[in-house]
Amino acid sequence: MTIPRDERRAFLRLLLTACALPVPGLSAQDTRGAAAIRGGTIPGHHVYPKDRIQDALEAAARDPLNKTVYVHAGTYRPTAKGQALVWLNARHDGITLEAVGDVTLTAANPDLADASAPSYPAVVNHVVYFGDGISRKTVLRGFKITGANNFTTGSGEKSPIESDDIRKTLYFYADGGGIKIYARSYPTIERVEVHGNYASPCAGGVSVEHLDQIQDSVLFRDCIFRNNRTQITGAALDLLHGSRATLENCLFVGNVSNMGVDYVGLLTGGEFHPEHGSGAMTVFAGSRATVSRCTFTGNWNGVDDSGTGSTYVDTIFWKNTLAGGISQGARYELDILDAAGVRGSFISGGIGDLRGTIDRSANTFEAPDPRFDARFSPQAPQYAKVGYRPVSSPPA
């Protein structure tokens, strides 16, 4: 079946809302497209709450024509303990995994979890895993990802989600409760909300670990990182050594790092940023973040970046002074070594520039109140061209 170009565009526009309800301003054709998608009549692989998403991904991998998996409204839980709820490797490259309506992917299944375990009710290490051989042609769109709680399994065993040929680090198993992106993996992640995840040692939300195999960057567009927690670094997102990520129009709010002792640092000869702690996003040495039109607000610190060549353009850092971590020093907005790429950003709250490396003439310090609305869109006129803007339905 061939879908006319205009209808495909209409279908895509509706899918990108990540919502099953009509959107004001859309045409009647758009509305018909939404009904067709919800009805399962659009070509592709359709998943409903009693189905397994992984089965549909494997079917799409074998299908030479239909490379889209539509996941319909509902909550999807693991049916067994393991390393991930959903995983994608080279055989899945080019697949779009798309939420239709309000779709939650969770690491939690109270019926399977040990109620006495600290990780309860989580039963998988990661909600979504992107493994070796994934390019930007692979898209994750429209989901809410939650429920990770430092459940770990599989260390020292043959991994069911990654090739034996790929070296596994401790962080392959432990970091990235919501999403783990590993080895030569550079997916596109759009309109995804990563919230309420915890991991130890690092990255309750998302962990990127390219193992110095940098061929591209992970692309995060129109994403929300909310209320994620971690024992040590990068509560919402970390870029481990030798990794790359691009962030466009993303929101970080309510994320807390440094909830416990830096046992990795104690074992390896030095705690990481012990005085002031880490940010909602941590960029390690040898890594790079390209950030534009994002907002960091209400986190335990904004960003700590030890990399080279990162850019933070037209981005808001506002009152990242949330309590919750154990570091004794004051909260900060930016802790960045190479700050040449910080431009056109609005910075105010805790210590604006912890290391004194940012060009004050190229940015606005002691910025005025952005006057965020309920969805963190700034209403103050000075912020007309900077910071995150919501593009989908409000978080539930």
Secondary structure in CASP SS format (residue, H / E / C, confidence):
PFRMAT SS
TARGET T0000
AUTHOR 0000-0000-0000
METHOD secondary structure of the structure
MODEL  1
M C 1.00
T C 1.00
I C 1.00
P C 1.00
R H 1.00
D H 1.00
E H 1.00
R H 1.00
R H 1.00
A H 1.00
F H 1.00
L H 1.00
R H 1.00
L H 1.00
L H 1.00
L C 1.00
T C 1.00
A C 1.00
C C 1.00
A C 1.00
L C 1.00
P C 1.00
V C 1.00
P C 1.00
G C 1.00
L C 1.00
S C 1.00
A H 1.00
Q H 1.00
D H 1.00
T H 1.00
R H 1.00
G H 1.00
A H 1.00
A H 1.00
A H 1.00
I H 1.00
R H 1.00
G C 1.00
G C 1.00
T C 1.00
I C 1.00
P C 1.00
G C 1.00
H E 1.00
H E 1.00
V E 1.00
Y C 1.00
P C 1.00
K C 1.00
D C 1.00
R C 1.00
I H 1.00
Q H 1.00
D H 1.00
A H 1.00
L H 1.00
E H 1.00
A H 1.00
A H 1.00
A H 1.00
R H 1.00
D C 1.00
P C 1.00
L C 1.00
N C 1.00
K C 1.00
T E 1.00
V E 1.00
Y E 1.00
V E 1.00
H E 1.00
A E 1.00
G E 1.00
T E 1.00
Y E 1.00
R C 1.00
P C 1.00
T C 1.00
A C 1.00
K C 1.00
G E 1.00
Q E 1.00
A E 1.00
L E 1.00
V E 1.00
W E 1.00
L E 1.00
N C 1.00
A H 1.00
R H 1.00
H H 1.00
D C 1.00
G C 1.00
I C 1.00
T E 1.00
L E 1.00
E E 1.00
A E 1.00
V E 1.00
G E 1.00
D E 1.00
V E 1.00
T E 1.00
L E 1.00
T E 1.00
A C 1.00
A E 1.00
N C 1.00
P C 1.00
D C 1.00
L C 1.00
A C 1.00
D C 1.00
A C 1.00
S C 1.00
A C 1.00
P C 1.00
S C 1.00
Y C 1.00
P C 1.00
A E 1.00
V C 1.00
V E 1.00
N E 1.00
H E 1.00
V E 1.00
V E 1.00
Y E 1.00
F E 1.00
G C 1.00
D C 1.00
G C 1.00
I E 1.00
S C 1.00
R C 1.00
K C 1.00
T C 1.00
V E 1.00
L E 1.00
R E 1.00
G C 1.00
F C 1.00
K E 1.00
I E 1.00
T E 1.00
G C 1.00
A C 1.00
N E 1.00
N C 1.00
F C 1.00
T C 1.00
T C 1.00
G C 1.00
S C 1.00
G C 1.00
E C 1.00
K C 1.00
S C 1.00
P C 1.00
I C 1.00
E C 1.00
S C 1.00
D C 1.00
D C 1.00
I C 1.00
R C 1.00
K C 1.00
T C 1.00
L H 1.00
Y H 1.00
F H 1.00
Y H 1.00
A H 1.00
D C 1.00
G C 1.00
G C 1.00
G C 1.00
I E 1.00
K E 1.00
I E 1.00
Y E 1.00
A C 1.00
R C 1.00
S E 1.00
Y C 1.00
P C 1.00
T E 1.00
I E 1.00
E E 1.00
R C 1.00
V C 1.00
E E 1.00
V E 1.00
H E 1.00
G C 1.00
N C 1.00
Y E 1.00
A E 1.00
S C 1.00
P C 1.00
C C 1.00
A C 1.00
G C 1.00
G C 1.00
V E 1.00
S E 1.00
V E 1.00
E E 1.00
H C 1.00
L C 1.00
D C 1.00
Q C 1.00
I C 1.00
Q C 1.00
D C 1.00
S C 1.00
V E 1.00
L E 1.00
F E 1.00
R E 1.00
D C 1.00
C C 1.00
I E 1.00
F E 1.00
R E 1.00
N C 1.00
N C 1.00
R E 1.00
T E 1.00
Q C 1.00
I C 1.00
T C 1.00
G C 1.00
A C 1.00
A C 1.00
L E 1.00
D E 1.00
L E 1.00
L C 1.00
H C 1.00
G C 1.00
S C 1.00
R E 1.00
A E 1.00
T E 1.00
L E 1.00
E E 1.00
N C 1.00
C C 1.00
L E 1.00
F E 1.00
V E 1.00
G C 1.00
N C 1.00
V E 1.00
S C 1.00
N C 1.00
M C 1.00
G C 1.00
V C 1.00
D C 1.00
Y H 1.00
V H 1.00
G H 1.00
L H 1.00
L H 1.00
T H 1.00
G C 1.00
G C 1.00
E C 1.00
F C 1.00
H C 1.00
P C 1.00
E C 1.00
H C 1.00
G C 1.00
S C 1.00
G C 1.00
A C 1.00
M E 1.00
T E 1.00
V E 1.00
F C 1.00
A C 1.00
G C 1.00
S C 1.00
R E 1.00
A E 1.00
T E 1.00
V E 1.00
S E 1.00
R C 1.00
C C 1.00
T E 1.00
F E 1.00
T E 1.00
G C 1.00
N C 1.00
W E 1.00
N C 1.00
G C 1.00
V E 1.00
D E 1.00
D E 1.00
S C 1.00
G C 1.00
T C 1.00
G C 1.00
S C 1.00
T E 1.00
Y E 1.00
V E 1.00
D C 1.00
T C 1.00
I E 1.00
F E 1.00
W E 1.00
K C 1.00
N C 1.00
T E 1.00
L C 1.00
A C 1.00
G C 1.00
G C 1.00
I C 1.00
S C 1.00
Q C 1.00
G C 1.00
A C 1.00
R C 1.00
Y E 1.00
E E 1.00
L E 1.00
D E 1.00
I E 1.00
L C 1.00
D C 1.00
A C 1.00
A C 1.00
G C 1.00
V E 1.00
R E 1.00
G C 1.00
S C 1.00
F E 1.00
I E 1.00
S E 1.00
G C 1.00
G C 1.00
I E 1.00
G E 1.00
D E 1.00
L C 1.00
R C 1.00
G C 1.00
T C 1.00
I C 1.00
D C 1.00
R H 1.00
S H 1.00
A H 1.00
N C 1.00
T E 1.00
F E 1.00
E C 1.00
A C 1.00
P C 1.00
D C 1.00
P C 1.00
R C 1.00
F E 1.00
D C 1.00
A C 1.00
R C 1.00
F C 1.00
S C 1.00
P E 1.00
Q C 1.00
A C 1.00
P H 1.00
Q H 1.00
Y H 1.00
A C 1.00
K C 1.00
V C 1.00
G C 1.00
Y C 1.00
R C 1.00
P C 1.00
V C 1.00
S C 1.00
S C 1.00
P C 1.00
P C 1.00
A C 1.00
END
